Amino acid sequence: MQSSGSPAIQIDGLTKSYGTYDVLHGLSMLVNWGEVVSIFGPNGSGKSTLIKILATLSPASSGKIWINGLDSQEYSHHVRRNIGVITHDMMLYGHLTGLENLLFYGTLFHIQNVERRIIEVSESLNISSFLNKRVDTMSHGMRKRISLARSILHDPPILLLDEPDAGIDQIALDILGNLTMSSKGKRTIVMTTHNIEIGFSLSSRIAIISNGAISYIQESSSKTVDEFKSDYKSFTGVTN
Amino acid sequence: MRTLLKDVKTMVWKDIVAEARNKEMVTSILTFAILILVIFNFALRLTPQIILELAPGILWITFIFSGLLGLTRLFVVEQENNTIHGLLLSPVSRENIYVSKAISTFLFMFVSEIIVIPLFSILFNVSLFNLLIFAVIILTTIGFASIGTFFSAIATNTKSREIMMPMLFVPIVVPIIIAAVISTGIVIQGGGWDDIYKWVQLIVVFDILSVVFSMLAFEQTLQE
């Protein structure tokens, strides 16, 4: 799936407007294969909008995005095979069991031997014990883990996570951390979060989005958490 | 073609399983349909002479208004937990999503209509057990489901979908309602295929146009 030569994600002059209001304004960014990039920013800074556009859920007003070398607007079908997405919404059918949800999405992605793949993912995320429960009877943390399984079922080389740590229990948080750490070098992850400690510890690069553009991007190894918190305050004007 | 069939089969299966468990759509269509029939039965003093004149109109008023109730809720299910985004994030084409939703809608409406028909026959003492009437019901329901699915996707994104849906849907389906009422009336009064085939042709043309138009335009309804 990974094409040689092209970066995982390339964003060039991305603008997204709602009426006369520009949420994103000329945002450019390059994410290399195997990187984990955390994007921080205050509420309303455009983090979720950026993830939505990268996920092909929302069209850009102007600018270009290439995912795995593919123009994301022109080849959105192919791009969707390359990405796994987690947002605030679980995207799970409450009246179906966890297994039925995964079978449904797995079949839509035309996964070969989908049952075996579900077993693999279930074991890695430790969800086998409640896979046959209906989603509407599961706890929030359980749903989040099923949603995580849904997003990696087709083994995408790129993961887009929009505040994946929001409102989840410690077990789900640990699983998310393990997934991110084990993906380092293998899977490219772009994650938005408000939690500086978590985002900082999981990422190879950290970025701040403000005034609709990436105003700061650094290797996480070049900073301590406290130094980054101080940078965050000076770039956004708010403490996290 | 195989991909289309597999995708559509998967999405229709999901809708059927979800409906079998929550019974929201069929139950709401059926309850409303039965209420309309009972009200008509009490409100109108129907003599055997005028019943044959009014029966087709009562039948199709029942089908269209109860069907509207189901259509309004069609995409609401996909908004809970934002599963519509799950569908849009899959590599399935938007046309396939439309086709599967239209087929599911047709199935739920048709099942409700099949249950309503015997009740109608008992309450109004008019037999609808005729292959030609079934053909008209199937073809008209295809028209309702195909254009109704399209409008339901539009109305779901509006604040007042309960008002928007009938305002969009009813004026457009007027031609097939007229065709369905007239052809049902002709068959009830003893007419045959030769008497209704022009009306059936109109319904078939409407079905084809509404399916083609909806498939082409459906992607726009899902855009932000």
HADDOCK unambig.tbl for C-alpha pairs under 7 A between the chains (distance, minus, plus):
assign (segid A and resid 57 and name CA) (segid B and resid 88 and name CA) 6.98 0.50 0.50
assign (segid A and resid 58 and name CA) (segid B and resid 224 and name CA) 6.13 0.50 0.50
assign (segid A and resid 77 and name CA) (segid B and resid 91 and name CA) 5.01 0.50 0.50
assign (segid A and resid 80 and name CA) (segid B and resid 89 and name CA) 6.04 0.50 0.50
assign (segid A and resid 80 and name CA) (segid B and resid 90 and name CA) 6.14 0.50 0.50
assign (segid A and resid 80 and name CA) (segid B and resid 91 and name CA) 5.61 0.50 0.50
assign (segid A and resid 81 and name CA) (segid B and resid 91 and name CA) 6.26 0.50 0.50
assign (segid A and resid 89 and name CA) (segid B and resid 81 and name CA) 5.51 0.50 0.50
assign (segid A and resid 89 and name CA) (segid B and resid 82 and name CA) 5.98 0.50 0.50
assign (segid A and resid 90 and name CA) (segid B and resid 81 and name CA) 5.78 0.50 0.50
assign (segid A and resid 91 and name CA) (segid B and resid 81 and name CA) 5.19 0.50 0.50
assign (segid A and resid 91 and name CA) (segid B and resid 82 and name CA) 5.22 0.50 0.50
assign (segid A and resid 91 and name CA) (segid B and resid 83 and name CA) 4.09 0.50 0.50
assign (segid A and resid 91 and name CA) (segid B and resid 85 and name CA) 6.67 0.50 0.50
assign (segid A and resid 91 and name CA) (segid B and resid 86 and name CA) 5.22 0.50 0.50
assign (segid A and resid 92 and name CA) (segid B and resid 81 and name CA) 6.27 0.50 0.50
assign (segid A and resid 92 and name CA) (segid B and resid 83 and name CA) 5.87 0.50 0.50
assign (segid A and resid 93 and name CA) (segid B and resid 83 and name CA) 6.74 0.50 0.50
assign (segid A and resid 95 and name CA) (segid B and resid 18 and name CA) 5.50 0.50 0.50
assign (segid A and resid 95 and name CA) (segid B and resid 21 and name CA) 6.53 0.50 0.50
assign (segid A and resid 95 and name CA) (segid B and resid 22 and name CA) 6.99 0.50 0.50
assign (segid A and resid 96 and name CA) (segid B and resid 18 and name CA) 6.47 0.50 0.50
assign (segid A and resid 104 and name CA) (segid B and resid 10 and name CA) 6.65 0.50 0.50
assign (segid A and resid 108 and name CA) (segid B and resid 7 and name CA) 5.99 0.50 0.50
assign (segid A and resid 108 and name CA) (segid B and resid 90 and name CA) 6.45 0.50 0.50
assign (segid A and resid 108 and name CA) (segid B and resid 92 and name CA) 6.55 0.50 0.50
assign (segid A and resid 109 and name CA) (segid B and resid 90 and name CA) 6.24 0.50 0.50
assign (segid A and resid 109 and name CA) (segid B and resid 91 and name CA) 6.31 0.50 0.50
